């Protein structure tokens, strides 16, 4: 009933500051099915260099597995 294992997909600056969190998961939200997800980014990131980062932390007992497959980024440049 407690979240001991965590994963998150964040947007970060080139200085590694967290600009936003797109999604987060815990051992409590784990499922058995693959799920397709899409995250439209806000216009506030326009003109910036950003990084997408996946992090996970697990405790030392009964570790959860977080799997990420086929990550893709599409960008549109408007001038």
C-alpha positions in Angstrom: 0.0 0.0 0.0 3.1 2.3 0.0 5.0 3.6 -3.1 8.5 2.3 -2.6 9.5 2.3 -6.3 9.2 5.3 -8.6 9.8 6.4 -12.2 9.3 9.7 -13.9 9.6 11.3 -17.3 10.7 14.9 -17.0 11.6 17.8 -19.2 14.9 19.4 -18.1 17.0 22.4 -19.1 20.5 22.1 -20.4 21.6 22.9 -16.8 19.5 19.9 -15.6 16.8 21.9 -13.9 13.4 20.3 -13.9 11.1 22.3 -16.2 8.2 20.0 -15.9 7.1 16.4 -15.3 5.2 14.6 -18.1 4.4 11.5 -16.2 5.2 9.5 -13.1 4.6 6.0 -12.0 5.0 3.9 -8.8 4.8 0.3 -7.8 1.2 1.0 -7.0 0.4 2.1 -10.5 2.1 -0.9 -12.2 0.2 -2.8 -14.8 0.7 -5.8 -17.0 -0.3 -4.2 -20.3 1.8 -2.0 -22.6 0.2 1.4 -23.0 0.8 4.0 -25.7 1.2 7.5 -24.4 1.6 10.9 -26.0 2.6 14.2 -24.3 2.2 17.4 -26.2 4.7 20.0 -25.0 3.7 23.5 -24.0 4.6 26.4 -26.2 6.6 27.8 -23.3 9.5 25.6 -24.4 9.7 27.1 -27.9 13.1 28.3 -28.8 14.8 26.4 -25.9 17.0 23.4 -25.9 15.3 20.8 -23.6 16.1 17.3 -22.5 13.8 14.4 -21.8 14.9 12.3 -18.9 13.6 9.0 -17.5 14.6 8.3 -13.9 13.6 5.5 -11.6 14.4 4.7 -8.0 13.8 1.4 -6.2 14.2 0.3 -2.7 16.3 -2.8 -1.9 13.3 -5.2 -1.5 10.8 -6.4 -4.1 12.0 -4.0 -6.8 9.6 -3.0 -9.5 10.5 -3.0 -13.2 9.6 0.0 -15.4 9.9 -0.7 -19.1 10.0 2.1 -21.8 10.0 1.1 -25.4 10.0 3.1 -28.7 10.5 6.5 -27.3 10.1 9.1 -30.1 10.2 12.9 -30.3 8.5 14.9 -33.0 9.1 18.6 -33.3 7.5 21.3 -35.5 9.4 24.4 -36.4 7.3 27.4 -37.2 8.9 30.5 -38.8 
